[in-house]
Amino acid sequence: MKLVVLSRSQPYARVILRYLRDRRTPYPLFRSWLRRAGWLLGLSLAADLRLVEVDVETPLGAARELELPKQPLIVNILGAGEFLVQGILDVYPGAPLGFIATKRVEKGEDVSIKVLYERLPREWRDPAIIGDPMLATGGTLSYAIGRLKSAGADPIIVATVIAAPEGLERLEAEYGDSAIVYTLAVDERLNKEKFIVPGLGDAGDRSLGVEF
């Protein structure tokens, strides 16, 4: 599975992480930095979209540049994904949108997901981008990739802020031939509650400004 970690080559990725990780960042600013993370991810993942060269007439002559002939489907993992996806849409304003809402289900130390709602095309033969700030256990993203793969999406790109090794290993095992992951950082591990350490806490709660 192709994995691109932006903080290894993009210094601004670490500037974004500085504010998203900080527990003192108020939720309006947290949302703003999530959007900037989405913008940076959207720009970077263009390397894996199918771009074509086109001729352009300038006021003073001709030039040859790149164009995106097929707009990617952007899938919003509802909750914290909304603000990340807003940043991706700043890069691809003409992209169609899909939605998936899941709920975290805890049974002791076991954590799974329950799908509450989804709106995706039945068939989609073009690129798809899934926006979810945290790749922890990989449960929600595994479900989303599977649904998009069955619809024919190609390529399938995951755009996330922080990934855990455990979640990456799951996606590698299940969809190593189908998925591409772009993330700002890969952190140390999951704790027993299945949150990423050091991470940034619960991205959904922090972006909503409430605690459940």
C-alpha positions in Angstrom: 0.0 0.0 0.0 1.4 3.4 -0.9 1.8 5.6 2.1 2.7 9.3 1.9 3.6 11.1 5.2 3.6 14.8 4.6 5.4 15.8 7.7 8.5 14.1 6.3 8.8 16.5 3.4 6.4 19.4 4.1 7.4 21.6 7.0 4.0 23.3 7.0 2.4 19.9 7.9 4.2 20.2 11.2 2.9 23.7 11.7 -0.6 22.4 11.3 0.1 19.6 13.7 1.5 22.0 16.2 -2.0 23.6 16.6 -4.1 20.5 16.1 -2.2 18.6 18.8 -2.2 21.4 21.4 -4.9 20.8 23.9 -5.2 24.5 24.4 -6.3 25.2 20.9 -10.0 26.5 21.1 -12.4 24.7 18.9 -13.0 27.5 16.3 -9.2 27.4 15.6 -9.2 23.7 15.7 -11.7 23.6 12.9 -9.7 26.2 10.9 -6.5 24.1 11.2 -8.4 20.9 10.2 -9.5 22.8 7.1 -5.9 23.8 6.4 -4.8 20.2 6.8 -7.5 19.2 4.2 -6.1 21.8 1.8 -2.6 20.6 2.2 -3.7 17.0 1.7 -5.8 17.9 -1.3 -2.9 19.6 -3.0 -0.5 16.7 -2.2 -2.7 13.8 -3.3 -3.0 15.3 -6.8 0.2 13.4 -7.5 -2.0 10.2 -7.6 -4.9 11.6 -9.7 -5.0 11.2 -13.4 -3.9 14.5 -14.8 -3.6 15.2 -18.5 -1.6 17.8 -20.4 -3.6 20.5 -22.3 -2.8 23.4 -24.5 -3.7 26.8 -23.1 -3.8 30.1 -25.0 -2.4 33.0 -22.9 -2.7 36.7 -23.8 0.8 36.5 -25.2 1.1 33.0 -26.7 0.6 29.3 -25.9 1.5 27.1 -22.9 1.0 23.5 -22.0 -0.3 22.8 -18.5 -2.1 20.1 -16.5 -5.8 19.5 -16.2 -7.9 17.2 -14.1 -10.4 15.7 -16.6 -12.4 13.7 -14.0 -13.4 15.3 -10.7 -12.8 12.9 -7.7 -15.7 11.8 -5.5 -15.0 13.1 -2.0 -16.4 11.0 0.8 -17.0 12.8 4.1 -16.7 10.6 7.2 -19.3 12.6 9.1 -18.2 14.4 12.3 -14.7 15.7 12.4 -14.4 14.8 8.7 -16.6 17.7 7.7 -13.9 20.4 8.4 -11.1 18.3 6.8 -13.3 17.8 3.7 -14.0 21.5 3.4 -10.2 22.0 2.9 -10.1 19.3 0.3 -13.1 20.9 -1.5 -11.1 24.2 -1.6 -8.7 22.3 -3.9 -11.5 20.4 -5.9 -14.5 22.7 -5.7 -16.3 20.9 -8.5 -16.1 17.5 -6.8 -19.2 15.5 -5.9 -19.8 14.5 -2.3 -20.6 11.2 -0.5 -21.3 10.6 3.2 -20.7 7.9 5.7 -21.7 8.2 9.4 -20.5 5.6 11.9 -20.7 5.1 15.6 -17.9 3.8 17.9 -19.1 0.7 19.7 -17.1 -0.3 22.8 -17.3 -3.7 24.5 -14.6 -3.8 27.1 -11.3 -3.3 25.3 -12.9 -4.3 21.9 -13.9 -1.4 19.7 -15.9 -1.7 16.5 -18.0 0.5 14.4 -21.7 0.7 13.5 -22.8 2.3 10.3 -25.6 4.7 10.9 -25.9 6.4 7.5 -24.3 6.4 4.1 -24.9 8.1 0.7 -22.6 6.8 -2.0 -23.0 6.2 -5.7 -23.8 2.6 -6.8 -21.2 2.8 -9.5 -18.1 5.1 -9.6 -15.3 4.4 -12.0 -13.3 7.5 -11.2 -11.0 8.5 -8.3 -12.4 8.7 -4.8 -11.0 10.5 -1.8 -12.0 9.6 1.8 -11.6 12.4 4.3 -11.2 11.3 8.0 -8.9 13.0 10.4 -7.9 9.9 12.4 -6.9 6.5 11.2 -6.9 4.6 14.4 -8.2 1.0 14.3 -9.1 1.4 10.6 -12.6 0.1 11.1 -14.5 3.0 9.5 -11.9 3.5 6.7 -11.9 -0.2 5.9 -15.7 -0.2 5.5 -15.5 3.0 3.3 -12.8 1.6 1.1 -14.7 -1.7 0.7 -17.8 0.1 -0.4 -16.0 2.3 -2.9 -14.0 -0.6 -4.3 -17.2 -2.6 -4.9 -18.6 0.5 -6.7 -15.5 0.5 -9.0 -13.7 3.6 -7.7 -10.1 3.8 -8.8 -7.8 5.0 -7.3 -9.1 5.2 -3.7 -7.2 7.7 -1.6 -7.4 8.1 2.1 -6.7 11.7 3.4 -6.1 11.7 7.1 -4.3 13.9 9.7 -2.8 11.3 12.0 -2.5 7.5 11.4 -1.7 4.7 13.9 0.5 1.8 12.9 -2.3 -0.6 13.8 -4.7 1.0 11.4 -2.2 1.2 8.6 -1.4 -2.5 9.1 -5.1 -3.4 8.8 -5.6 -1.4 5.6 -2.4 -2.9 4.2 -3.7 -6.4 4.9 -7.2 -5.8 3.5 -6.7 -3.3 0.7 -3.0 -3.1 0.0 -3.7 -3.3 -3.7 -6.5 -0.8 -3.7 -5.8 2.1 -1.3 -3.4 5.0 -1.1 -3.0 6.8 2.2 -1.9 10.4 2.6 -1.4 11.5 6.2 0.4 14.4 8.0 1.9 12.0 10.6 2.2 8.4 11.7 2.1 8.3 15.5 3.4 5.7 18.1 0.4 3.4 18.8 -3.1 3.0 20.0 -3.8 2.9 23.8 -6.2 0.4 25.4 -9.2 2.7 24.6 -8.1 2.6 20.9 -7.1 6.3 20.7 -4.0 7.3 19.0 -1.0 8.2 21.2 0.2 11.0 21.3 -2.4 12.0 18.7 -4.6 15.0 19.3 -7.4 13.6 21.4 -10.9 13.0 20.0 -11.0 15.0 16.7 -14.8 14.9 16.6 -15.4 16.2 20.0 -12.7 18.9 19.7 -14.0 20.2 16.4 -17.6 20.3 17.7 -16.6 22.1 20.8 -18.5 19.7 23.1 -17.8 16.7 25.2 -20.0 13.7 25.2 
